[in-house]
């Protein structure tokens, strides 16, 4: 109403006319140009993705293998389907500097290490390493570090081991442990656990498995029994000094524990051979654990399950060996071992369970 209302109506009409004559045509022209550019870009043939291969010179091989599988296999997935042990190379050792800015997005390496630290994944990795040592390394009479897959497995085990430390850093620092093929020392360190595991201690595990195999072949029913009677072959001595200084090698301890559980399963050994085999594993575990086996819950759970598979057929000699070994570990002494820790330990829990189930 009045002069003020007239001014507002005139201004609204002016803005409306300005929108129709200038703003709207200019906007339509820009939209038309953008749509034309997008249409031309879609007409162009996209570049094919690079071949997915983890080793040089494997792209051509993977393509040729994919052609022989069948017509239903897609070309994009051929490289993944045809990956072999030769294609899985260890990751290079890498350590980046700390970030000065806090990052809210979860670190990819932290998430990956959490997945690797899952007990199911660790069990698969340990089982795979044992099978390689028994089936490939021993039969081919080769060194473990020369296998195409073992260094990568141990690298994944080491990443799983430092999962807590990586998650505590919250993405401020990324770290990939060395595969252990070469002795790499960084920041003045004088000890490389990856190198000690892969190059120094893994051959000891192979020697342990070889001695265990010889023990089973030198008893009654074995192919070397006659040679053992004639003193042509002598039972190998128990290794103790060779395992000194290995208490920090958690990956090697897991491999030895898994091999020990595998040995005690039904059908894998005899009561006579176990008298020589059992002390070998106990001596190795004593050094690998630093004399403290109280809190090795996954190992004792697996050991209990393996012994219970014998049911009523568990030999008395095996019962005496297991009982004596567990009592020895329960009497472990140390400044950090208190009576309360012994009573609340997984070792005592599994020992009492075995006493009730098997009546050791």
C-alpha positions, 0 to 999 in steps of 0.5 A: 500500500502507498508509495513504499508498496509501489517501490517494492512491486516495481523492484520485484518486477525489475529483478524478474525481468533481469532474471529472464533476460540475462541470468537464465539465458546465460545459465542455460548456455553454460549447462548446454556446454557442460552437457556437450563436453560430458557427452563427448567424453563418454563417446571416447573409449576408456583406457584399459586398466593396468595388469594386476600382477605382483611380480615383473613379467607375470602379466603375460603369463597370467593372461595366457593362463586365463585364456585356457580356463574357459570362456566364462572367466572375465579378462579383468579377473584373470590376473587375480585368479591365476596368482601363484606363490611366485607372484606373492613377493614380500613387501619392502621394509618401510617406515614413514615420519610422524604426521603433525596433524591429527587424522580422524579417518582410520588408518588403512594399515591399522585396519589391515593389522587388526584383520591379520591379528584375528585368531582365525587368520593367524591359525591359517598362516601358522598352519600354512607355514607348517605345511610348507616346512613339512611338505616342501622344505624337508622333501626338497632339502632346501633352506626355508628362506629360499621358499617363495611364500614363507618370507611373506607369511612371516612378514604377515605374522609380524604385522599381526604381532605389532597390531596393538602398537599400530592402533595405538599410534592412530595413524600417526606413523606407518610401519612395515616390518622387513621380510627378513631376507636381508639384515636391515638395521634402522635408527641405530638398532642392533637386532632385527627380529624378522632377520633372526626369524627367517634366516637364523631360527627358521632353519632350527625349526626345520632341523627340529622337524627333521630330528622328529622324523628321524626319531619316528623312523628309528623305532620299531616298525620304521625303515631305519630301525635296523640301522639304529640297532647296528649303531649306524645311525645315532639318535640326534641330541636335543638342541638347547644352546642353539635356541638361546636368545630367541625369547622375543621371536613370537612367530617362531614360537607359534610355529613350534607350538603348532608343530608340537600340537600336530605331533600329538594328534592321533596317528602322527607318532608312536609312544616309543618315538615320542619319548625322544620327540617330546623333549625336543619340543619342550627344550625349544619352547623353554628357550622361546618363551623365556621359561614362562609358558603360563599364559600361552592359552591358544597353545594349551587349548589346542594341546588339550583338544589334540590329547582329548582326540585320543579318548581312552586310547591315550598311551600311559607314556604320553600321559606321563610326559604331558603331566611332567611337562605341565608340572615343570612349567607350573613351577616356573620361577621368576621375578614377574611370576607370582603365586597368584599368576600361576593359580590364575594362568591358562596353563593350570586351567587346561591342566585341571581340565585334562585331569578331569577328562583324561584322568592323567 
